[in-house]
């Protein structure tokens, strides 16, 4: 029955648990613990937790379980573990898998906090990390070794929007028995099917498109029951990175409309990208949905032709022009989130990626003039007009 549902049906009804009151909207179970009828029942539950049983909110909660079940159903995965934030999901997935002496291969085009986890945290505990150009399969083949434990990459990089071939990298990694961990935020759960393409663990910052309205932090790790309950859960429940019941409820409400929102945002993003492609005030217009994008053929197969909801504009004139552009905008807000109903403009070089050295920024293409633009749900013609006047002001 439910396994044959289409995506939108899963997003509205998947994983629903109703109380004795048969509520329409999912209930929020704002409780940190659960009561046992007898001491024997408490003892039994600590030995083995049943399908619909709970011990403590850090271990699991009915509202959180609904979110986990729904997102796993959407992804075509066996299970999921909801976390306090997207970075809790990244650090939890990697740290639960790895130990001192392990080897990891990672794409080097990553969000600044992800780089910190790999370069500083994991290295501090004796994990060796090799960085590669994620779009170059030969570099993946050369870097992966018989002792490689895991590979990690953003399926679409932040903020330069390189698209990595999930299926090809997964094949390379699996040949040596490595676990494939994919941060899938920019590809979104609407357009991507990373589990089917070979990923073992898929990570989302639910703060982004899943919430979609800038209300709450959250993250989720999705994969097989063996990996989620055997590897991820023991680490997460003892280190405290689990999602709160209220935030899980917010994410459930977000999932109900994510398909409609993200498709509308992606349609607008393509129109904006086409409107500014070749603009005299820009060095580059970066959007995977444009035919000129280096990975556009991969986008057609891996993301069903959708380039996502984010584009980047590289202004002539560097930081001064970028700041003038940002300050002239009247509809988009200046912030560092993305995937919101409101359009958001960000200057990565001085915010999300400011901790990178100038050499790293140059290597990744994060120029002083680069502005990341997360497209919201406003009228696309209003957005284009506003961006045009801001570019005029920047010049």
N, C-alpha and C positions, 0 to 999 in steps of 0.2 A: 504494500500500500504506500506508505510514506517514502519508501525507497524509489518509487516511480514518479514522485512529485517533481515538477519543474522548480527551478531555482526560486522564483518569486513566492511560490506556495511554501517552500521550505523556510523562507525568510520570515514568513508571517506565523506559521504554525509549528515549525520544527522544535522538538524538545520540550513542548509545553507540559508543565505539571500543574494540575489544578488541586486546590485544597478541597475540603468537604463542602465549601460554599460554592464551588463551580464558577469562580469569577471569570469574566471575559478577558480582562487585562491581567497579565502575569502578576502574581503576588510578590511583594518584597518581604522577605523573611529577615527582618533586622534583628538578628539574634547572634550572639557570639558562641553560644553553646546549645546543647540539646539534653533533654531529660530522659532518663532511663527508668523503666517501670520497676526494675529490680536490679540488685547488685550483679546477679548472674547475667542479666542482659547487657550491662555495662562491660563486664568481663568479656562476653562473647563478641561484642562489637569492636573491642580493641584488638581482638585476635583476627577478625575478618569483618570488613564493612560490607554490608549487603548492597544490592542495587539501589535501593531508595532509603538508605540509612546514612546518618551523619553523626559526627563526633564533636567537631569544633570548627568554627568558621574559617580558620586558617587551613583546615584540611578539606573543607567542602561545605556547601550551603545550597539549599534547594534553588534559590534564584540564580546563583552562580552556575549551578549544574545545568539549568535551562539554557543559559547563554552558551556554555561549553558544548552542549548537545546540538544546539542550533547551528553554531558556526562549523562544527565538525561535519554535520550533515550537509551543509552548503559546500564544503571543501571536498566531500567525498572521502573523508577520513574516518578512522575508527574512534578517535577520541581527541580531547583538547583539555588544556589546563589554562584557566584564566588568571591573569597576573595584574599587579597593581598599576603597571604602566608598560609602555612599549619597551623601554629599556630594561625593565624587570624581566620581560620575556626574552630579550636578546641575551642578557647576562645569565639568566636562569638556564636557558637552553644550552649555551656553550659551557658554562661551568659545571652543569650536571653531567655533561658528557666526558669532560676532560680531566686529566690528572697530570702531575709533574712528569715530564719526559715525553708527553704526547706531541704530535706534530699536526698543525693546522695549516691549510692553504686558504687564503682569503683574497677576494678582489680588493684592490686598494682604493677604489672609488666608493667611499662609505661616509655615512653621517658621522660627525665629529665624535659623538659619544660612543658609537660602535668602534671607531678606531681606538678610543681610549681603552675600551674593554680588551681589545686584542693586543695593543701595543704596550699597555701599562699593567692592567690587572692580570691577564693570563700570563704575560711574560714574567711578572713578579713571582708567580707560583710555578715557574719552570716549564711552561708550555712554549714550544717553539712555533713561531708563526712566519710563514712565507707569503709575501704579498705579490699578486700578479695583476696584469691588465685583464680584467674580467671578460672583456670582449674577445680576447685572443686565446683560442682553444689550444694553440701550441704551447703557450705559457702555462696553462693548466696541466697539460700532459707532462711538461718538463718539471713542474714543481711537485706534483703528486708523487709520493713515494710508497713503498710497501708498508711503512709504519705510519702513514698518514691516518689520523683518527677521524678527522672531520674536514669538510670544506664549508666556507661561509661566504655569502654574497647577497647584495641587494639585487633583486631581479631587474629593477630599474633604479639606477643610482641617483642619489641626492647630492647636489642639485643639477648635475649636468646631463641626467636622463639617458645614460647609456643603458642599453637593454642586453642582458646576458642570456645566453641560450641555456635554459634550465635543463632541457633533456640531454643536451650534449655534455654539459659539465657533470650532470648526474651519472651519466654512463662512464665518464672518466673516473669519477670518484668511486663508484661502486665496483669498478674493476679491481681496486685494491682494498675493498671492504670498508671504505670511509663513509661516514654519515653525512648526508647533504642537508645543510641548514640554510634556509632561504628567508631573508627578510623581504616580504612581499608587499610592503605598504604602498609604494607608488603604483604597482600593477593592479592593486585592489582585489578584494575577493570576488568582485563582479566580473572582471575581465580575465583573471588568471585562473589556471587550473594546475598549480604547481605540483600538487600531490600526484596527479595523473602523469605529469611530465617527468617524474622521478624524484622529487624532493622527499626526504624522510621527515623533516620537521619544517613546518611553515610558521613564520612569525608575523603577527600584525601588531602595530600600535593601534589599539581600538580607539584611542584618542582622536585619530584622524577620521577617515571616511565612515567607520562603523558608528561612532557617535554622530559625527557629521555636523554638529551644531555647537562645538566648543564648550561643552558642559562638564566633561569629566575625563579623568585619566583612566587608562586601562590598556591591557595588552593580552595576547593569547598565543599559546604555543600549540600547534596542531600536528597530529601524526598518528602512528599506530598505537594501539592500546599498550603494547609491550614497551614502547619508548616513553609514552606519556605517563603511564602508571608505574612502570618499572624503573625508569631513570629520572624523568623530570619531576614527578610528584614528590618522591622522597626528599629531593633537594629543596624544592620550593616550599613544601609545608613546614619544614624544619627551619628554614631561613626567613620565612615570613613575607614572601613576595606575592601573596595571593590577592585577588580582587575583592573589593568590598561588595556586599549584597546590593547596596543602593546603586553603585556604579554598574553592576551587572544588569540591573533593571534598566538603567539608561541605555546601555548597549543593546539590550533586547529591543527596546523601542526604536533604536537607530537601525537595527537590522531590518525592521519591517519596511523601511523606505529606502534602504541603501541602493537597491537596483535602480529605482526611478531617479534618485538624486545623482548618482555617479554617471549614469548614461547621459543625463542632461548636461552635467558639468563637462564631460568629455566632448560632447557635441560642440559646446561653446568654446572649449579649449582649441579645437581644430579650427573653428572659424576665426578665432583671434590669431592663432599662429599663421594662418593663411593671409590674414589682413596685414600682418607686420613682417612677413617674409620678404627680405630684400629692402626693408625700410632704410632710408638714407641715414637715419640716426643710430642704426644698430650695426654692430659688427656681426652678430649672429642672432638668429631666432631658432631656439632649440626646442623641438617638439617631436617625439617619436612617431606621431601620426603623419608628419610631413614626408613626402616622397624623397626629399633631399636628405633626410636623416639616415645616418650610416646603417642603422639596424632596422630600417623600415620593413624590409622583407621578412625579418624575424617577427616583427610586430604583427604582421598579417596572419602568421600561423600561431604564434604563442599567445597573443592577446586578441585574437579574432579581429584584428585590424584597428583596434582602439588604442590610441596613444596615451591614454590616461587623462588626469584632470589637472596636471601641472605642466607649465611651460617655463622656459627661462629666456630672458631677453638680455643680451650682452650689449650694453650701451657704449657708443663711441664717447670718449672723454673720461673714461675711468670712474673712480669713486665720486668725484665731484658731480659728474653728469648723473650717476646712479642716485645719489642723494637728492639732487634737484628734482629728478623724476619722481622719486618716492614722495617727496614733500609736496609735489604738485597734484598728486592723486586726490580725488574727492570721494570716490566710491570705495575702492579697496582700502582695507586697513593695513597698517604696518605692524606685523607681528611675526612670530616664528613658527606658528602651527601651519597645517595644511589640511585639505580635505574637508573644509568647513563650508557651510551654506553661504558664508560671507567670503568674498574674494580677499586674498591675503597676499601682500607683497613683502618679500624678505631680501635683505642684502647678505648673502651667505658669508662673504669674506670677512665681515665685521661682526657676525652674530653666530650662526649655527656652526660655522667652520673656522671661526677666528683663532682657535688654538693651533691650527695647522701652520707650519712654517711657510714662508713665501715660496720656497722651492716645492713643497707639497702642493700648494695651491696652484702653482704654475703647471705642475705635472698633471693635475686633475682637471685643469681648465677652469678653475674658479678664479676668474679675473676680477679686478677692482670694479669693473663696470657691470658685472653679472647680477641680475635681479631674478629671483625665483618668484613665479607668479602662480599661486594656487587659485584656480577658477572656481567661483562660487555659483550661486543660483540666480544672480541678478540677470536682468535682460542683457543679452550679449551685445546688442547695439549700443546700449548705454556704456558698457565696459569698453568697447572699442573706441567710442568717442572720448572717453575719459583718458584712456591710454594714449591716444593721439595728442590730446592737449598737453598731457604730462611730458611726452617726448619733445614737443615743441618748446615747453618751458625748460627742459633739460638742455636743449641745444643753445 
